[in-house]
Amino acid sequence: MLRRLLLFVFFLTFAATASAQQDMDFHLGSHLLAGINVLKVKRDFYDPYLWVLAQNNRVYRINSLTMGIDDYTPTFAPYTSAPFVDIAGRSADTVYIATASTKVIEYEKGVIRSIDAAAGLSGTVLSVGLDYRSKYTSYNPAMLDIATTTALFYYNYQKEKITSQGGAKGKNRIFEATYRTMSTSFLGNNYYDTTKQYPVLNLTPLETFFGGLFCHTPESGDSVSTYYYVTNGYSPLQADYIDEDYLTQVWGNEKGIFQNSWSDSYYLNELHGHYLDGIQVNKITSIFGLLAFHGTGLPSDPGLVHENLLAGTQHGLYFSNSAYGKFIYGFGPIHDYNTFTQEVDIGDQPVNDVCVDATSYASTVCENAVWVATTNGLYFLKPDYSAYVNPQQFSAINFNGQPNTVSATSVCAGDAVEADISTSYLGDTYQWYKNGMQLPGQTGITLSISTPGEYYAVLYDPCGSLHEESNHLTVNIISAPVFTFNYPDKIQQCNSLPYTLSVGNNPAYSYRWYTNGVLNGTTTPSFTATQSGKYKVEVSGCTNNWVPSKEVEIDMITLPVPQITADKPQYCSEDIPKLTVNMPTDPSYSINWYKDGSLIPADKDQTSIQVPQSGNYTVTLASTIGGCSQSSAALPVSIPPRPGFYL
């Protein structure tokens, strides 16, 4: 109980702060049958025709495309012993007429027959409606629903068989029967006190919902003249989807329009809305608009879709603001219907019936007009949303494989990224733009982008002239990395000393080095080679795009260390020492002898020399390959002086 009280307080706060406003207009397309009191208008949803029932048992068929009118009144003249109270057209050549008697008249391709007690019908007929759910599912095909004072009947017009579904005596009604909605009364169960509540049945292609409408209170009045249900996430393009948590019930009578949540409809006087207080409401339905701009179709992301209630009253036609995508969580969609606008072309004259003109027989479903039955003929109204479309760009494009939250990306020079029209737009006409300029010929669902800029698509409503600009995607192009790798093709490095190769360090770049064609694991701007091989580097300015350097061969040259040997371990004064170096047998080598660090030019390239003086002798081995050299260790040579004579 506390939860319900808190939610009720929340609802009052929500309703007080809501700011929903008019979000559509109507424009008069045609005014037909002027001066005639039109009672019922029912559109056939498999072809462009609608059937019209007028006062004094007049029957008309109208082509919604040409506005051509065929008067079928003479055809039914033999059956006018009882007033005609309702009509349901199955096709251009088949229609059912409910009479205020125990029969329904069937007209099919010029043949008239009666559905009456002989077929199993009982009670006085109150209303009829065709079950169009077979458009989406094989469930309950070829069915005409008939409400009488005794029961609800299902008539299979292919098998010509009637079954009774029970009902509430004297209260059975077919409230709405369209290609997406089926609402009737039903025999209440233990949830409902039928002396205080009116039980209703909502039929969808895959589910059935029972609900209760509170009545017999000072606020609600004692009757239910018309009933309708709406739910978030449900549209003509998703007719197999109903989320019971968001289903709401709307009904009308002499007290105006009432609304409650289906999930709590078995409680009397729960959270509810009350609109058009004191105006007699004869018919409630709704119209969907901008269906191509659908978002995900979930309550959290309705896109630009509109669902506006339509109320035919004793004082004209009223239409609400759209409540698609608005609800109070936990109590279903207590929608924000706080704006009802009177349609100016019809004005204050009484409206008996309202039927949405839907091209459900076409590949793209469009609810692009409304037929309004009044005491002064039939009005054809066209909805217009253009003045009220949210200027915020419609989220309908994304980078291929990326979530729609990613609005910018970078592409390597020479590569491309794809932008796609997402499933949030359900139309099939679009034009791509770059930096505000149209891209000629780019009208496909995918755009390949290889140049920088800001991209978007203009999306066209298949049901009207409106078009909407999509969200924008920004593409940046990353240029190929610029670096210097200025080395000779071959480098000879003496004595196996390490050699460092390097490119300029740019923090925005990535690096990877190769040895003999294989990645060696180094990812820094420089690499030090310690062995002979072929080396190169690759530099990247963006992911998975690498620019290679040339390949450099490094040859590590290691010369033998020369060793000097003496011919004696020690010398006498009269000796002339002979020194020998281990000279490689390679003509590319040369030898230089040094005494105490000074070159002995005369002994160049000699493997053996005689040294008449004491000193430290070294040899340098030089190679013509790479200009490398290698020095020996110093060999000390000591020659004693000659002995002298003393007198």
C-alpha positions as CSV (number, residue, x, y, z in Angstrom):
1,M,0.0,0.0,0.0
2,L,2.9,2.4,0.8
3,R,4.4,1.6,-2.6
4,R,1.2,2.5,-4.3
5,L,0.9,5.7,-2.2
6,L,4.4,6.8,-3.1
7,L,3.8,6.1,-6.8
8,F,0.6,8.0,-6.7
9,V,2.4,11.0,-5.2
10,F,5.1,10.6,-7.9
11,F,2.4,10.5,-10.6
12,L,0.8,13.7,-9.3
13,T,4.3,15.4,-9.2
14,F,5.0,14.0,-12.7
15,A,1.7,15.2,-14.1
16,A,2.1,18.6,-12.5
17,T,5.6,19.1,-14.0
18,A,4.9,17.6,-17.4
19,S,5.3,19.9,-20.4
20,A,3.9,17.8,-23.3
21,Q,2.5,20.0,-26.0
22,Q,0.8,19.7,-29.4
23,D,3.2,17.9,-31.7
24,M,1.2,17.4,-34.9
25,D,-1.3,19.2,-37.2
26,F,-4.1,18.0,-39.5
27,H,-4.8,19.3,-42.9
28,L,-8.1,18.8,-44.7
29,G,-7.7,16.6,-47.8
30,S,-11.3,16.0,-48.8
31,H,-14.9,16.5,-47.6
32,L,-17.2,13.8,-49.0
33,L,-20.9,13.1,-48.5
34,A,-21.5,16.6,-47.2
35,G,-24.9,17.0,-45.5
36,I,-25.2,13.3,-44.7
37,N,-25.0,12.0,-41.2
38,V,-22.2,9.4,-41.4
39,L,-22.4,6.8,-38.6
40,K,-19.6,4.4,-39.2
41,V,-16.5,4.3,-41.4
42,K,-14.3,1.1,-41.6
43,R,-11.2,0.8,-43.7
44,D,-10.4,-2.5,-45.4
45,F,-6.7,-3.1,-44.6
46,Y,-5.9,-5.4,-47.6
47,D,-6.8,-2.9,-50.4
48,P,-7.5,0.9,-50.7
49,Y,-11.2,0.7,-50.0
50,L,-13.3,1.7,-47.1
51,W,-17.0,1.1,-46.3
52,V,-19.2,3.8,-44.9
53,L,-22.5,3.5,-43.1
54,A,-24.8,6.6,-43.0
55,Q,-28.1,7.4,-41.4
56,N,-31.2,5.8,-42.9
57,N,-29.3,2.6,-43.8
58,R,-27.2,4.2,-46.5
59,V,-24.1,2.3,-47.5
60,Y,-21.1,3.6,-49.5
61,R,-17.8,2.3,-50.7
62,I,-15.0,4.8,-51.2
63,N,-11.6,4.3,-53.0
64,S,-9.1,6.1,-50.7
65,L,-6.7,6.7,-53.6
66,T,-9.2,8.2,-56.1
67,M,-11.9,9.4,-53.7
68,G,-14.4,7.7,-56.0
69,I,-17.7,7.0,-54.2
70,D,-19.9,4.0,-55.0
71,D,-23.5,4.1,-53.6
72,Y,-24.4,0.6,-52.4
73,T,-27.6,1.7,-50.8
74,P,-29.9,0.2,-53.4
75,T,-28.1,-3.1,-53.1
76,F,-29.2,-3.4,-49.4
77,A,-32.7,-1.9,-49.8
78,P,-34.4,-5.3,-49.4
79,Y,-32.8,-5.7,-45.9
80,T,-33.8,-2.4,-44.3
81,S,-36.5,-3.7,-42.0
82,A,-34.1,-3.1,-39.1
83,P,-31.7,-0.2,-38.7
84,F,-28.1,-0.8,-39.8
85,V,-25.8,-0.2,-36.7
86,D,-22.3,-1.2,-37.8
87,I,-20.3,-2.1,-40.8
88,A,-17.0,-4.0,-41.5
89,G,-15.4,-4.2,-45.0
90,R,-13.3,-7.3,-45.7
91,S,-12.3,-6.2,-49.2
92,A,-13.4,-4.1,-52.2
93,D,-16.2,-6.6,-52.9
94,T,-17.0,-8.1,-49.5
95,V,-18.7,-6.3,-46.5
96,Y,-20.7,-7.2,-43.4
97,I,-23.5,-5.0,-42.0
98,A,-24.8,-5.4,-38.5
99,T,-28.5,-4.8,-38.1
100,A,-30.4,-3.9,-34.9
101,S,-31.9,-7.4,-35.1
102,T,-30.8,-11.0,-34.9
103,K,-28.9,-10.9,-38.2
104,V,-25.7,-9.8,-39.9
105,I,-25.8,-9.2,-43.7
106,E,-23.0,-10.5,-45.7
107,Y,-22.3,-9.1,-49.2
108,E,-19.7,-11.0,-51.2
109,K,-19.1,-10.4,-54.9
110,G,-22.7,-9.5,-55.6
111,V,-24.2,-12.3,-53.5
112,I,-26.1,-11.4,-50.3
113,R,-26.8,-13.8,-47.5
114,S,-27.8,-13.6,-43.9
115,I,-25.9,-14.7,-40.8
116,D,-28.6,-15.3,-38.2
117,A,-30.1,-17.8,-35.8
118,A,-29.8,-20.6,-38.5
119,A,-26.1,-20.2,-38.4
120,G,-26.0,-20.2,-34.6
121,L,-26.3,-16.4,-33.9
122,S,-28.5,-15.3,-31.0
123,G,-29.4,-11.9,-29.4
124,T,-29.7,-8.5,-31.0
125,V,-26.6,-7.5,-32.9
126,L,-24.7,-4.6,-31.5
127,S,-21.4,-4.4,-33.4
128,V,-19.1,-6.3,-35.8
129,G,-15.4,-6.3,-36.5
130,L,-13.0,-8.3,-38.6
131,D,-10.1,-10.0,-36.9
132,Y,-7.1,-9.0,-38.9
133,R,-4.5,-10.8,-36.8
134,S,-4.2,-13.4,-39.5
135,K,-2.1,-10.8,-41.4
136,Y,0.7,-11.7,-39.1
137,T,0.0,-15.1,-37.8
138,S,-2.1,-18.2,-38.7
139,Y,-3.9,-17.9,-35.4
140,N,-7.7,-17.5,-35.7
141,P,-7.8,-16.8,-39.5
142,A,-10.8,-15.7,-41.5
143,M,-12.8,-14.5,-38.5
144,L,-15.6,-12.0,-38.1
145,D,-16.4,-11.0,-34.5
146,I,-20.0,-10.3,-33.7
147,A,-21.2,-8.8,-30.5
148,T,-24.8,-9.2,-29.5
149,T,-26.9,-8.7,-26.4
150,T,-26.3,-12.3,-25.3
151,A,-22.7,-13.1,-26.2
152,L,-19.6,-12.6,-28.3
153,F,-19.5,-14.7,-31.5
154,Y,-16.7,-15.7,-33.8
155,Y,-17.8,-16.4,-37.4
156,N,-15.4,-18.2,-39.6
157,Y,-16.5,-16.8,-43.0
158,Q,-14.5,-19.4,-44.9
159,K,-16.1,-22.4,-43.1
160,E,-19.4,-20.5,-42.5
161,K,-19.3,-21.6,-38.9
162,I,-20.1,-19.7,-35.7
163,T,-18.7,-20.3,-32.2
164,S,-19.8,-18.5,-29.0
165,Q,-17.3,-17.0,-26.6
166,G,-19.6,-16.0,-23.9
167,G,-19.9,-12.4,-22.7
168,A,-21.5,-9.9,-20.5
169,K,-25.3,-9.8,-21.1
170,G,-26.3,-6.5,-22.8
171,K,-22.8,-5.1,-22.7
172,N,-20.9,-7.0,-25.4
173,R,-19.1,-4.7,-27.9
174,I,-16.5,-4.8,-30.6
175,F,-14.6,-1.6,-29.8
176,E,-11.8,-1.7,-32.3
177,A,-10.9,-4.1,-35.1
178,T,-8.0,-3.0,-37.3
179,Y,-4.9,-4.6,-38.8
180,R,-3.0,-4.0,-35.5
181,T,-5.7,-3.7,-32.7
182,M,-8.6,-5.9,-31.6
183,S,-10.5,-4.9,-28.5
184,T,-13.8,-6.3,-27.3
185,S,-15.8,-6.7,-24.1
186,F,-15.7,-10.1,-22.4
187,L,-17.2,-12.2,-19.6
188,G,-15.4,-11.0,-16.4
189,N,-13.6,-13.3,-14.1
190,N,-13.0,-13.2,-10.4
191,Y,-10.6,-10.3,-10.7
192,Y,-13.4,-7.9,-11.5
193,D,-16.6,-6.8,-9.8
194,T,-18.7,-6.2,-12.9
195,T,-21.1,-4.0,-11.0
196,K,-18.3,-1.5,-10.7
197,Q,-15.9,-2.4,-13.5
198,Y,-16.4,-3.1,-17.2
199,P,-14.2,-6.0,-18.3
200,V,-12.4,-5.8,-21.7
201,L,-10.4,-8.1,-23.8
202,N,-7.3,-7.0,-25.8
203,L,-6.3,-9.4,-28.6
204,T,-2.8,-9.1,-30.2
205,P,-1.2,-11.4,-32.8
206,L,0.5,-13.4,-30.1
207,E,-1.1,-12.6,-26.7
208,T,-4.4,-11.9,-25.0
209,F,-4.8,-9.3,-22.2
210,F,-7.8,-9.0,-19.9
211,G,-8.5,-5.6,-18.2
212,G,-11.0,-3.7,-16.2
213,L,-12.4,-0.2,-16.7
214,F,-13.7,1.4,-13.5
215,C,-17.2,2.8,-13.8
216,H,-20.3,3.6,-11.7
217,T,-18.5,6.3,-9.8
218,P,-19.3,10.0,-9.8
219,E,-16.2,10.7,-11.8
220,S,-16.3,7.9,-14.3
221,G,-20.0,7.8,-15.1
222,D,-22.0,4.6,-15.7
223,S,-21.1,3.6,-19.3
224,V,-18.3,2.8,-21.7
225,S,-18.9,4.3,-25.1
226,T,-15.6,3.5,-26.6
227,Y,-12.4,1.7,-25.6
228,Y,-8.8,1.5,-26.9
229,Y,-5.4,0.4,-25.7
230,V,-1.9,1.6,-26.4
231,T,1.5,0.3,-25.4
232,N,5.1,1.5,-25.7
233,G,7.2,-0.5,-28.1
234,Y,4.3,-1.5,-30.3
235,S,3.7,-0.2,-33.8
236,P,2.4,-1.3,-37.2
237,L,6.0,-2.4,-38.0
238,Q,6.3,-4.5,-34.9
239,A,2.8,-5.9,-34.6
240,D,4.0,-9.1,-33.0
241,Y,5.4,-7.3,-30.0
242,I,3.5,-6.2,-26.9
243,D,5.1,-5.4,-23.6
244,E,2.5,-5.9,-21.0
245,D,4.3,-3.7,-18.5
246,Y,3.6,-0.7,-20.6
247,L,0.1,-1.4,-21.8
248,T,-2.4,1.2,-20.9
249,Q,-6.2,1.3,-21.4
250,V,-8.2,4.4,-22.6
251,W,-11.9,4.7,-22.7
252,G,-14.6,7.4,-23.1
253,N,-18.2,8.3,-22.2
254,E,-20.3,11.3,-21.4
255,K,-17.7,12.2,-18.7
256,G,-14.7,12.5,-21.1
257,I,-11.7,10.3,-21.5
258,F,-10.3,8.0,-18.8
259,Q,-7.1,6.0,-18.7
260,N,-5.5,3.4,-16.4
261,S,-2.6,0.9,-16.4
262,W,-3.6,-2.5,-17.6
263,S,-1.3,-4.2,-15.0
264,D,-3.3,-2.7,-12.2
265,S,-6.7,-2.4,-13.8
266,Y,-8.3,-4.9,-11.4
267,Y,-7.9,-2.3,-8.6
268,L,-10.7,0.3,-8.5
269,N,-9.6,4.0,-8.7
270,E,-5.9,3.2,-9.2
271,L,-3.6,5.7,-10.9
272,H,-5.6,7.1,-13.8
273,G,-5.9,10.0,-16.2
274,H,-9.0,12.0,-16.9
275,Y,-9.1,14.2,-20.0
276,L,-11.8,16.3,-21.9
277,D,-13.8,16.4,-18.7
278,G,-17.6,16.8,-19.4
279,I,-17.4,16.2,-23.2
280,Q,-19.2,13.2,-24.7
281,V,-16.6,10.9,-26.3
282,N,-17.9,8.6,-29.0
283,K,-14.8,7.0,-30.5
284,I,-11.1,6.6,-29.4
285,T,-8.3,5.3,-31.6
286,S,-4.7,6.3,-32.4
287,I,-2.5,7.1,-35.3
288,F,1.2,6.3,-35.7
289,G,3.5,8.7,-37.5
290,L,7.2,8.9,-38.5
291,L,7.4,5.1,-38.2
292,A,10.5,5.1,-40.4
293,F,12.4,7.0,-37.7
294,H,11.9,4.2,-35.2
295,G,14.9,4.2,-32.9
296,T,15.2,0.7,-31.3
297,G,11.4,0.6,-30.8
298,L,11.9,0.3,-27.0
299,P,10.4,2.8,-24.5
300,S,13.9,4.1,-23.7
301,D,14.6,4.9,-27.4
302,P,11.4,5.7,-29.3
303,G,13.2,7.6,-32.0
304,L,10.8,10.1,-33.7
305,V,7.8,7.8,-33.7
306,H,4.5,9.4,-32.7
307,E,1.4,7.7,-31.5
308,N,-1.4,10.3,-31.0
309,L,-4.8,9.5,-29.6
310,L,-7.8,10.5,-31.7
311,A,-11.0,11.3,-29.9
312,G,-14.3,11.7,-31.8
313,T,-16.7,13.7,-29.6
314,Q,-20.0,15.5,-29.6
315,H,-17.9,18.6,-30.0
316,G,-15.5,17.8,-32.8
317,L,-12.3,15.7,-33.3
318,Y,-9.6,16.0,-30.7
319,F,-6.0,14.7,-31.0
320,S,-3.6,14.3,-28.2
321,N,0.1,14.9,-27.9
322,S,2.2,11.8,-28.6
323,A,2.9,9.7,-25.6
324,Y,5.0,7.1,-27.4
325,G,8.0,6.5,-25.2
326,K,6.6,8.1,-22.1
327,F,5.6,6.0,-19.1
328,I,5.9,5.7,-15.3
329,Y,7.9,2.6,-14.5
330,G,6.2,0.1,-12.3
331,F,2.7,1.1,-13.2
332,G,2.8,0.7,-16.9
333,P,2.5,3.7,-19.2
334,I,0.5,6.3,-17.3
335,H,1.0,8.5,-20.4
336,D,1.4,12.2,-20.4
337,Y,-1.7,13.0,-22.4
338,N,-2.1,16.5,-21.0
339,T,-2.7,18.2,-24.4
340,F,-5.8,17.6,-26.5
341,T,-6.3,19.9,-29.5
342,Q,-9.5,20.4,-31.4
343,E,-9.2,19.8,-35.1
344,V,-10.2,23.1,-36.8
345,D,-11.7,21.9,-40.1
346,I,-14.3,19.8,-38.3
347,G,-14.8,22.3,-35.6
348,D,-17.5,21.7,-33.0
349,Q,-19.8,19.4,-35.0
350,P,-20.4,15.9,-33.6
351,V,-18.1,13.1,-34.6
352,N,-19.6,9.6,-34.7
353,D,-16.6,7.5,-35.8
354,V,-12.9,7.7,-36.6
355,C,-10.9,5.3,-38.8
356,V,-7.2,5.5,-39.6
357,D,-6.3,5.1,-43.3
358,A,-3.4,2.7,-43.2
359,T,-1.6,1.3,-46.3
360,S,-1.1,-2.0,-44.5
361,Y,-1.5,-3.8,-47.9
362,A,1.8,-2.1,-49.1
363,S,5.3,-3.2,-48.3
364,T,5.8,-0.1,-46.1
365,V,3.0,0.4,-43.6
366,C,1.9,4.1,-43.5
367,E,-0.9,5.5,-41.3
368,N,-1.0,8.7,-43.4
369,A,-4.6,9.8,-43.1
370,V,-7.7,9.7,-40.9
371,W,-11.4,9.3,-42.0
372,V,-13.7,11.1,-39.7
373,A,-17.5,10.3,-39.8
374,T,-19.6,13.4,-38.7
375,T,-23.1,14.6,-38.9
376,N,-22.1,16.6,-41.9
377,G,-20.4,13.9,-44.0
378,L,-17.0,12.3,-44.1
379,Y,-13.7,14.2,-43.7
380,F,-10.3,13.0,-45.0
381,L,-7.5,14.5,-42.9
382,K,-3.8,14.3,-43.4
383,P,-1.4,14.4,-40.4
384,D,1.6,16.8,-40.5
385,Y,4.5,16.5,-38.1
386,S,7.0,18.7,-39.8
387,A,6.6,21.8,-37.6
388,Y,7.1,19.8,-34.4
389,V,9.9,17.4,-35.2
390,N,12.7,17.6,-32.7
391,P,15.6,19.5,-34.4
392,Q,18.0,17.2,-32.7
393,Q,19.6,15.0,-35.3
394,F,18.1,11.5,-35.5
395,S,20.6,8.8,-34.6
396,A,20.5,6.6,-37.6
397,I,24.0,6.1,-38.9
398,N,27.1,4.4,-37.3
399,F,30.5,3.2,-38.3
400,N,30.4,-0.4,-39.4
401,G,30.9,-2.7,-36.5
402,Q,31.0,0.2,-34.0
403,P,28.3,1.1,-31.4
404,N,26.2,4.1,-32.2
405,T,27.9,6.0,-29.4
406,V,31.1,6.3,-31.5
407,S,30.8,9.5,-33.5
408,A,34.4,10.0,-34.7
409,T,37.1,7.7,-35.9
410,S,40.6,8.0,-37.6
411,V,41.6,6.2,-40.7
412,C,45.1,5.6,-42.1
413,A,45.9,7.3,-45.4
414,G,44.9,4.9,-48.2
415,D,42.4,3.0,-46.0
416,A,38.6,3.5,-45.7
417,V,35.9,3.1,-43.1
418,E,32.3,2.2,-43.8
419,A,29.3,4.2,-42.4
420,D,25.9,2.3,-42.4
421,I,22.3,3.3,-42.1
422,S,21.2,1.5,-38.9
423,T,18.0,-0.3,-38.3
424,S,16.7,2.7,-36.3
425,Y,15.6,4.0,-39.7
426,L,13.2,1.7,-41.4
427,G,12.7,3.6,-44.6
428,D,14.6,2.9,-47.8
429,T,15.4,6.4,-49.2
430,Y,18.4,8.3,-48.2
431,Q,21.1,10.7,-49.5
432,W,24.6,11.0,-48.0
433,Y,26.3,14.3,-47.4
434,K,29.9,15.4,-46.6
435,N,30.6,18.8,-44.9
436,G,27.1,19.9,-45.8
437,M,27.4,19.1,-49.5
438,Q,25.4,16.3,-51.2
439,L,27.5,13.4,-52.4
440,P,26.1,12.7,-55.9
441,G,25.0,9.1,-56.4
442,Q,25.6,8.1,-52.8
443,T,22.2,6.8,-52.0
444,G,23.0,3.3,-50.7
445,I,22.7,1.9,-47.3
446,T,26.5,1.9,-46.9
447,L,29.0,4.7,-47.6
448,S,32.8,4.0,-47.9
449,I,34.8,6.9,-46.5
450,S,38.5,7.5,-47.3
451,T,38.8,11.3,-47.0
452,P,38.4,13.4,-43.9
453,G,35.2,15.3,-43.2
454,E,31.9,15.3,-41.4
455,Y,29.3,12.9,-42.8
456,Y,25.6,12.4,-42.4
457,A,22.6,11.2,-44.3
458,V,19.2,12.8,-45.0
459,L,16.5,10.3,-44.4
460,Y,13.1,10.5,-46.2
461,D,9.8,9.5,-44.7
462,P,8.2,6.9,-47.0
463,C,4.8,7.9,-45.7
464,G,5.1,11.7,-46.4
465,S,7.2,14.5,-47.6
466,L,9.1,15.0,-44.4
467,H,12.8,14.3,-44.3
468,E,15.2,14.2,-41.3
469,E,18.9,14.8,-40.9
470,S,20.8,11.9,-39.2
471,N,23.4,12.2,-36.6
472,H,26.9,13.3,-37.8
473,L,30.0,11.1,-38.0
474,T,33.5,12.6,-38.2
475,V,36.4,10.9,-40.0
476,N,40.0,12.0,-39.6
477,I,42.7,10.7,-41.9
478,I,46.1,10.0,-40.4
479,S,48.9,10.7,-42.8
480,A,51.7,8.1,-43.4
481,P,54.5,8.5,-40.8
482,V,57.5,10.6,-41.8
483,F,60.9,9.5,-40.6
484,T,64.6,9.5,-41.5
485,F,66.6,6.3,-41.9
486,N,69.7,7.5,-43.8
487,Y,72.2,4.6,-43.8
488,P,74.2,3.0,-46.5
489,D,73.0,-0.3,-47.8
490,K,75.9,-2.1,-46.1
491,I,77.7,-1.2,-42.9
492,Q,81.0,-2.9,-41.9
493,Q,81.7,-2.7,-38.2
494,C,85.2,-3.4,-36.9
495,N,86.0,-5.7,-34.0
496,S,82.3,-6.6,-33.6
497,L,81.5,-3.4,-31.8
498,P,77.7,-2.8,-31.4
499,Y,76.2,-0.5,-34.0
500,T,73.0,1.6,-33.3
501,L,70.4,2.3,-36.0
502,S,67.8,5.0,-35.3
503,V,64.8,6.9,-36.6
504,G,63.5,10.2,-35.3
505,N,61.5,9.8,-32.1
506,N,57.8,10.8,-32.5
507,P,55.6,10.0,-29.5
508,A,52.6,9.6,-31.9
509,Y,54.3,6.8,-33.8
510,S,54.8,3.1,-33.1
511,Y,58.0,1.2,-34.1
512,R,59.0,-2.4,-34.7
513,W,62.4,-3.8,-35.8
514,Y,63.3,-6.8,-37.9
515,T,66.4,-9.0,-38.0
516,N,66.8,-11.0,-41.2
517,G,63.1,-10.5,-41.9
518,V,61.8,-11.6,-38.5
519,L,60.5,-9.3,-35.8
520,N,63.1,-9.1,-33.0
521,G,60.8,-7.6,-30.3
522,T,62.3,-4.1,-30.3
523,T,59.6,-1.4,-30.3
524,T,61.7,1.7,-29.6
525,P,62.9,4.4,-32.1
526,S,66.5,2.9,-32.1
527,F,68.0,-0.6,-32.2
528,T,71.6,-1.7,-31.5
529,A,73.0,-4.5,-33.6
530,T,75.5,-6.8,-32.0
531,Q,75.8,-9.4,-34.8
532,S,76.0,-9.5,-38.5
533,G,72.6,-9.5,-40.3
534,K,70.0,-7.5,-42.2
535,Y,68.0,-5.0,-40.3
536,K,65.0,-2.7,-40.9
537,V,62.3,-0.8,-39.0
538,E,58.6,-0.3,-39.6
539,V,56.9,2.9,-38.4
540,S,53.1,3.3,-37.8
541,G,51.1,6.4,-37.4
542,C,47.8,4.4,-36.8
543,T,46.6,1.0,-36.0
544,N,47.6,-1.8,-38.3
545,N,49.2,0.5,-40.9
546,W,53.0,0.1,-41.0
547,V,55.5,1.9,-43.3
548,P,58.9,0.0,-43.7
549,S,62.3,1.5,-44.0
550,K,64.9,0.1,-46.4
551,E,66.9,-2.9,-45.2
552,V,70.5,-2.3,-44.0
553,E,73.1,-5.1,-43.9
554,I,75.6,-4.9,-41.0
555,D,78.8,-7.0,-41.3
556,M,80.7,-7.4,-38.0
557,I,84.4,-7.6,-38.9
558,T,86.7,-9.3,-36.4
559,L,90.5,-9.3,-37.1
560,P,92.9,-11.7,-35.5
561,V,95.1,-10.3,-32.7
562,P,98.7,-10.3,-33.9
563,Q,101.3,-11.9,-31.6
564,I,105.0,-11.1,-31.7
565,T,107.6,-13.7,-30.8
566,A,111.4,-13.3,-30.2
567,D,113.9,-15.8,-31.5
568,K,115.6,-15.9,-28.0
569,P,114.3,-15.6,-24.6
570,Q,117.1,-13.1,-23.8
571,Y,119.9,-11.5,-25.7
572,C,123.7,-10.8,-25.3
573,S,125.3,-7.7,-26.3
574,E,126.6,-9.0,-29.5
575,D,123.1,-10.4,-30.5
576,I,120.8,-8.8,-33.1
577,P,117.2,-9.9,-32.0
578,K,114.8,-11.3,-34.6
579,L,111.1,-10.7,-34.1
580,T,108.3,-12.5,-35.9
581,V,104.6,-11.8,-36.1
582,N,101.9,-14.5,-37.0
583,M,100.7,-12.9,-40.3
584,P,97.5,-14.3,-41.8
585,T,97.8,-15.6,-45.3
586,D,95.4,-13.0,-46.7
587,P,96.5,-10.3,-49.2
588,S,93.9,-7.9,-47.8
589,Y,95.9,-7.6,-44.6
590,S,99.0,-5.3,-44.1
591,I,101.5,-5.1,-41.2
592,N,103.1,-2.1,-39.6
593,W,105.9,-2.3,-37.0
594,Y,106.2,0.2,-34.2
595,K,109.1,0.8,-31.7
596,D,108.1,2.7,-28.6
597,G,104.9,3.8,-30.5
598,S,106.8,5.1,-33.5
599,L,106.3,3.6,-37.0
600,I,109.2,1.7,-38.5
601,P,108.5,2.4,-42.1
602,A,111.3,0.2,-43.5
603,D,109.7,-2.9,-42.0
604,K,106.2,-2.5,-43.5
605,D,104.5,-5.8,-44.3
606,Q,107.5,-7.8,-43.0
607,T,106.6,-10.8,-40.9
608,S,110.1,-10.9,-39.4
609,I,112.4,-8.1,-38.6
610,Q,115.8,-7.6,-36.9
611,V,115.9,-5.0,-34.2
612,P,119.4,-3.7,-33.2
613,Q,118.1,-1.6,-30.3
614,S,116.3,-2.2,-27.1
615,G,112.7,-1.0,-26.9
616,N,109.0,-2.0,-26.8
617,Y,107.9,-3.4,-30.2
618,T,104.2,-3.7,-31.4
619,V,102.5,-4.7,-34.6
620,T,99.3,-3.3,-36.1
621,L,97.4,-5.6,-38.4
622,A,95.3,-3.6,-40.9
623,S,92.6,-4.9,-43.3
624,T,91.4,-3.3,-46.5
625,I,87.9,-4.6,-45.6
626,G,86.2,-1.8,-43.7
627,G,89.5,-0.2,-42.8
628,C,89.7,-2.2,-39.6
629,S,92.9,-2.8,-37.7
630,Q,94.1,-4.8,-34.7
631,S,97.2,-4.2,-32.6
632,S,99.4,-6.7,-30.8
633,A,100.5,-6.5,-27.3
634,A,103.9,-4.7,-26.8
635,L,107.0,-7.0,-26.7
636,P,109.9,-5.6,-24.7
637,V,113.4,-6.3,-26.1
638,S,116.5,-5.7,-24.0
639,I,120.0,-5.9,-25.5
640,P,122.9,-5.5,-23.0
641,P,125.6,-3.0,-23.9
642,R,129.0,-4.3,-25.1
643,P,131.7,-4.6,-22.4
644,G,134.4,-1.8,-22.3
645,F,138.2,-1.9,-21.6
646,Y,139.6,0.0,-18.7
647,L,143.3,1.0,-18.3
